[in-house]
Amino acid sequence: MDEQFRKLRTTLLEQEEWPLLYFFKFIVPNDSEKIEKVKQLFPKPEDLSFRASRDIRYIAISSKEVMPDVDSIIKVYEKAAEIKGVIAL
């Protein structure tokens, strides 16, 4: 597991109770294939919100999801990290 994910895991375990309503936000290059891959990270892609950057080069994708445990959150971030150019906030 990547060091940044270890830190996130430790922080979430120390501060939160489970299940947890968790806010995800990703910045994605405006590329339909990459946007689709991020949408597939969530069980209900229709509930995602999208916002284009001023120059329309990037799309912010956000979602509030009820997550059963910290490992479920980490799994989403790990899968997102595999998509080239995606930034997790």
BELKAUR-V552573 format. One record per residue. N is the residue number from 1. RES is the residue in one letter. SS is DSSP state (A for helix, B for strand, O for the rest). PHI is phi in degrees with one decimal (NA if undefined). OMEGA is omega in whole degrees, 0 to 359 (none if undefined). Layout:
{{N/RES/SS/PHI/OMEGA} {N/RES/SS/PHI/OMEGA}}
This chain:
{{1/M/O/NA/180} {2/D/O/-61.4/182} {3/E/A/-59.0/181} {4/Q/A/-64.2/178} {5/F/A/-72.0/176} {6/R/A/-62.5/179} {7/K/A/-64.3/178} {8/L/A/-61.2/180} {9/R/A/-58.7/180} {10/T/A/-61.4/180} {11/T/A/-62.0/181} {12/L/A/-66.1/180} {13/L/A/-65.7/181} {14/E/A/-76.0/191} {15/Q/A/-111.4/190} {16/E/O/-120.0/172} {17/E/O/-108.9/186} {18/W/O/-116.0/358} {19/P/O/-68.0/189} {20/L/B/-134.9/171} {21/L/B/-81.9/187} {22/Y/B/-115.7/181} {23/F/B/-98.4/176} {24/F/B/-103.4/173} {25/K/B/-144.5/179} {26/F/B/-128.8/172} {27/I/B/-104.5/188} {28/V/B/-125.4/173} {29/P/B/-55.9/182} {30/N/O/-73.5/182} {31/D/O/-135.3/187} {32/S/A/-57.5/180} {33/E/A/-66.6/180} {34/K/A/-70.1/177} {35/I/A/-61.0/179} {36/E/A/-62.4/179} {37/K/A/-62.7/178} {38/V/A/-67.8/178} {39/K/A/-57.5/182} {40/Q/O/-71.4/177} {41/L/O/-72.7/187} {42/F/O/-118.5/184} {43/P/O/-67.6/181} {44/K/O/-126.8/182} {45/P/A/-58.6/179} {46/E/A/-68.5/180} {47/D/A/-90.7/180} {48/L/O/-75.6/173} {49/S/B/-112.4/184} {50/F/B/-127.5/177} {51/R/B/-145.6/180} {52/A/B/-82.5/174} {53/S/O/-70.0/183} {54/R/O/-56.3/181} {55/D/O/-92.1/177} {56/I/O/63.4/178} {57/R/O/-81.7/182} {58/Y/B/-131.9/176} {59/I/B/-124.0/173} {60/A/B/-89.7/179} {61/I/B/-117.1/180} {62/S/B/-133.8/182} {63/S/B/-158.0/171} {64/K/B/-107.3/183} {65/E/B/-128.5/172} {66/V/B/-81.1/183} {67/M/B/-109.6/184} {68/P/O/-73.1/182} {69/D/O/-161.3/183} {70/V/A/-64.6/181} {71/D/A/-63.7/177} {72/S/A/-65.3/178} {73/I/A/-67.1/181} {74/I/A/-60.2/181} {75/K/A/-60.7/178} {76/V/A/-62.6/180} {77/Y/A/-65.1/179} {78/E/A/-64.9/178} {79/K/A/-66.8/179} {80/A/A/-65.0/180} {81/A/A/-64.7/178} {82/E/O/-77.7/181} {83/I/O/-92.2/185} {84/K/O/-59.9/176} {85/G/O/91.0/181} {86/V/O/-82.5/179} {87/I/B/-114.6/177} {88/A/B/-94.9/177} {89/L/O/-108.6/none}}
